[in-house]
Amino acid sequence: MRLLEYESKEILQRYGIRVPESQLVSSVRDVTLPLPLVLKAQVPCGGRKKAGLVTEAESRSELEQKIPQLLSMEIQGYRARKLLVEEKIDIQREFFLGITYDSVVKRAMVIFSLHGGIDVEDAVDTDPLGIHKGYFSVREGLYPYRAREIISSSGLSGRLLVGLGSTLSLLSKIFLDLDAVLVEVNPLVLTKSGDLMALDCHIDLDDDALYRHKGMAQKALDQDRYAGGRRRTAFETRAAEIDESDHRGVAGRVIEFEGTLGLLIGGGGASLTAFDAILHYGGRPANYCEIGGNPSVKKLADLTRHILSKPGVEKLAVIMNVVSNTRVDMVARGVIKGVLEAGRVPADTIVVFRVPGAWEEEGKKILAKYGIPFSGRTVSIDEAARLAVEKSV
């Protein structure tokens, strides 16, 4: 989930990081801050300034012209419902601070650049020595002294080093406290009065951890934060509610399609593999869906029943990669329970069940009781998709 700029800055302020004085507005009448002002369209994507969605207003007449204009403009299919109106800051110097997770080394990674702003990507080519990286454990966090060590490798020292180190340490707390996958401040500026201030901020949260942050989960369901983009259908919204009803595992990350073959698929990228294979063999999926992480029987049953409630869906394919953190027997129990609750006959509804792995023998016994053949690891995902399409025609 990507937060809008004003939502990210509210978080920065709670952690003691300075941001410009601002207002969230939807019309000229809402603006009470003194001019000059910076106007920023609130949309969930980057590249706003280059696209003209961040601009300045020096007078009231410019406000009256530019605010309606910004609210009507689109970028990547998005259109702002609100603008962030900020005081204009006198900038002495710009920096870049970012924290993300490096899945290769299994640690959080810090990126610091002596160059910030809209052309920060160019710094990789123009001044590669000005970009500095460091790592920290997500269990221990980033202590202020370690943050200063990372930044000091750039040659900075004194009061500026201490200030940047403190800001970076605070960003690491945000990263860990909110289960973020990215926290980026660009630019973090040194003002002409000598203060450090975040002029823009980008925070992405881990969708799988939203159950721990109820306020953020509610924002994720709010489709009125901005206009445009692909909107969740009622079918997808209900699936998301099922997923959020129980923190155990993933079962409800769904995208709706117009087909008739219901899908429960997943396992380390296998969901995309299975979906593509079904399309390759001429199948018409009713949905894309990811399951994994050992969701509860009830969660699987609710999702199965929900998928089968879609008009025209008569058949269901269950295809996963070899599982180790998901129990085959629990998937079997949940899916069969959902089919029965939908008033269907499991053997007539489930066209393929390909979930090899942990507790496989127990899963086979459950499936056999209801007359459902089990496809183990000797049946490839591709072959399971072919069988699913063949049996659903």
N, C-alpha and C positions, 0 to 999 in steps of 0.2 A: 504494500500500500504506500503510495506516495502522498506525503502531506503537501498542502499548499504552502506558499512562502509565509503567509501570516500565521498559519498554524505552527510552522517550524519556529518562527521567531517568538511566539508565545512560550514555547518550551525553552528557548535560549534564555529568555528573561527570567523564567522560574529558577534557572540554574545560575543566575548571576552574570550572564554575558550581556553586555550592552548592545542595544539595537537603536536605530533612529526613532524619534517620536513619530507616531503614525496614527492613521485612522483607516478603518475598513468602510468603504463607501460604495453606494450604488447609483448616486446621482450627485450633481453639483451642489444641491442643497445640503448634503451631509457634510461638506467640507468646512471645517472651522479652523484648521491650522493656518498659520501665517505663510504667505508666499515668500520665496519660491518653493515649489514642491516637486517631488518626483512621483510619477504616476506609474503603477505597476499592475498589469492584468494578472489576476489570480487563476492560473491554469496549471494542470499537473504535467508540465513538460519544460524542457530547457530551450535555449535559443530565443528567449522572448525579446531581448534587447535588439538583436540583429534583425528580428522580424518586425520591429517597431512597436512591440507591446510594452515596452518600458520607455517612458519619455519624461520630459520636464515641462512644467508650466510656470511662467514668470508673472502672469497676470490673471485676473479673474476671467477675462475674455478668452484666454488660452484654456483655462479650466473648462469653460462652457463649450469650447470647441472639441477639446481632446478627450474628455471623459466619455461622452456618447460614442465617439469614434473608437476608443479602446474597447468599449463594451460590445461593439459590433464586429470587431475583427476576429479572425480565426487563425489558429496555429495548430497544425497536425490534427485538424478536425475538432479542436476544442475552442470554446468561447467563454470568456469570463462572465460571471454573474456579479462579481465584486472586484473593486480595485483597492489596492493598498496605496494610500497616499502618505508619503513620508517627507519629513524635513530634508532639505538638501544639505549634505555634509561636505565641508571643506576637507579634501583628501590630500594627505602628504605622501602616503605610500600604501600599496595594496599587496596583500598576501593571500595564499590559498592554504586552507587546512581541510583535510579529509580523513575519514576513518571508514574502513570497510573490513570485510573478512576475507582472508586468503585461504581458500579451501585446500590449496596444495600443502602449505605448511601448517594448516589447522590453527592459525593464530589471527588475532585482529591486526590489521595493518594501518599504519599512519602514513599519510603523504603530506609533506609540507613543501611549499614552493615560495621562493622569494618574489615570484611574479603571480599576481592574481588578476581577476577581471575577466571580461568576455573572451579574451584571446589567450587564456591560460594554457590551452592545448598546444599553442605554438611554442610555448616555453620548452617543450620536450626537444624541439629542433634547434631553437635559437640559443638556449642556455640550459643544456641537460645537467650541468653541475649545480644549477640552482634548485634542483628538485631533490628532496631528501626523504628517505623512507625509514621506518622503524616498525617493530612488532611488540605486542604485549599479549599476555595471557588473559583470556576472557574471564578466568577464575579470579585473577588477582587485580585486574584493572591496570590503568596507566597512572603510576605515581607521578606527582609533579616533578620530582628530580629526574625521572626517566624522560618525561616530556621535554624538559629543558635540554637533556643530553641530545635528543633527536634534533631539536631546533638549533642547538649550538654547533652542530656539524656544518651549518650553513655559514658560520662565521659571525653570526649575530652575538651580541653580548649585552651586559648591563640591564637597565630597566626594561628595554624592549624584549630581551630574551626572557626575563621573568614574567612579563605580561603575556607573551605568546605561550609560554609553557603552562601558565595557569589556565589560559583559555583552552589549550589543547587537552589538558587534564579534565576540565569540565565537559568538553565534548565527548571524551571517552566515557564519562559517567552517563551522559545521555544515551550514547550508543549501547551501553550495557543495560541500563535501567529500562529502556524502551524496547529491548530486543530488536534493535535496528540492524539493517544490512548495509546502510550507508548514512553517514552524517557528514555533510560537506558545507563549509562556509567559504563562499567565493563571491566577492572578496571580503576578507577581514582587513579592515583599513586602520591605518594610523592616521588620526585626524591631525589637523594643523595645531590643535590645542594639546596634542600629545596623548590622546586617549585611543584605546583600541575599541573598535565597534564592528559588529557584523552587519554588512550591508545587504547580504543575501544569504539564504540558507536552504539547503535541500536535504530532507530526511526521508528515507525509505524504511518502512517497518516490515518485519517478517510476518507474512500473512498467517503462518502457522502458529504464531505466538500472540495473535490479537486477543485470544480468549483471556489472556492475563491483563489486558488493558481495555476495560469495558468502554471507556470513553472513545478510544481510538476505533474500536470495533463498530461503535455506532456511527462514527464518521464514515467508515468504509461502506456502510449500508446507505448512507445519505447521498442520493443521486442529484441533489439540488445544490451541491457545493460549486459546481460549474456546469456549463451547458456543452452539448456536443459529445463527441467520443461515442464509443459503443456503450449503451446503457444496459444494465441487467434486466433480463426479462423476469416476469413473475415466477416462472419455473426456476430460473437460476437463483432468484432471491430466496425461494423456499429451500432450495438445496443448501445454500449458504447458512440458513438458519439451522438446518439439521446438523451441519458440520460444527457450528458454534455452540450447539446445545450440550456438547460433551467434548472436553479437551483431549480425550484419548484418540490418537490417530487422526488420519485425514479421510473423510468420506463426505463429500459435498461440494468440492471444487468443480463446478459443472458449467459447461457452455452448451446452450441449446442449439440443435439443428433441426431440419425439417424431415429427417428420415424416420424410419419405423423400427430400427434395431437398437434397443437399449444397451448401453455399455457400462460395465464396471471394470475399469482397467487401471493399471498402475505398476509401480516397481522400478524406481531408479531410471526413469526415462522411457520405460516400456509402454507407458500410456500413449505417447506419441507414435512409437513404433507400431503398436497394435492398431491405432486409429488410421494411420497411413496405409497399413496393410489391408484393412477393411475397405477403404476407399479404392485401393488398387484392384481388389477382387470384385468391385462393382457394388459393394454394400452401401446402404443408406443409413448412416448413424443418426439416431435420434438425439444423441448428446455426446459430448466429450466429458470424461470424468476421471479424476484421479483418486485412487484409494491407496492407503498404505499406513505404516506406522502402528499397526494393530488397533484399528478402531473397534469399539465395542459392538457386541451383537445387536443391541438396540439401534445403534447409529446406522449400521449396515442395513438392518431391516427397514428402518424408516426411509433410507435413501432408495433402497430397492423398490419399496412400495410407491415412492414418489415418482420414480422413473416409469414404472408400469402404469401410473395414473395418467400419463400423457396420452392423449387420443392417438390411436393408430399403432401404439407400441404393443406388439404381441409377443415378441421374443427378446431374450436377454442373453448377452455374452459376457462371461466373466473371464478376463484374461490378465494375468499378472506375470511378472518375471519370477525367477526363483526367489522365494522370500525367506528372510531370516529373522526380521523384526516384526513379522506379521504371522499369526497362526492360521494355518490352512483350515483347521476345524472351526475356528471362530468365523472366518469368512463364509464357510459352507453353512453354518448355523444361521448367520445373519441374513444371507441371501435367501435361503429357503424359507425362513420365517417371514421375510418381506413378501415373497411370492405368495405364500399361503394367506397372509393378511390382505393381499390384493385380490383374493378370491380366485387365484389361478392354480393350475396343476404344475408343480415344479418340473416334472419330466417333459411336459409339453412346452414349457416356457423357456427353460435354460437350455440354449442350443449348444453351448460349450462352456466347460469349467476347467480352465487351465491355470491352476495355482499350485505349483510344486514348491516344496520346502518344509518349513518347520511344522510339526504335528500333522504330517501328510497322511499317515495311516489312519489317524482318527478322522480326518476330513473325508477320506475315501469311504469309510464306514457310514458316515452320515449321508453322503451322496448316494451310496448304494441303496440305502433304505428307501430313498425316494425315486430310484430308477434313473439316476443321472450319471452318465459315464464320466470318469475322471481322466483328464489329460495331464500327464506328468511331463517331466523335462525332456522326454524323448519326442514330444510333440513341440515343435518350434512355435514361437509367437506367430510367425507368418502362416504356418499350417493351421494353427488354431483360428486365425482370422479367416482363412479360406473356408474352414469347416463352418464357422459361424454364419458366413454369408450364404453358403450352400444350403444350410438347414433353415435359414430364415426366409428363403424365397417362397 
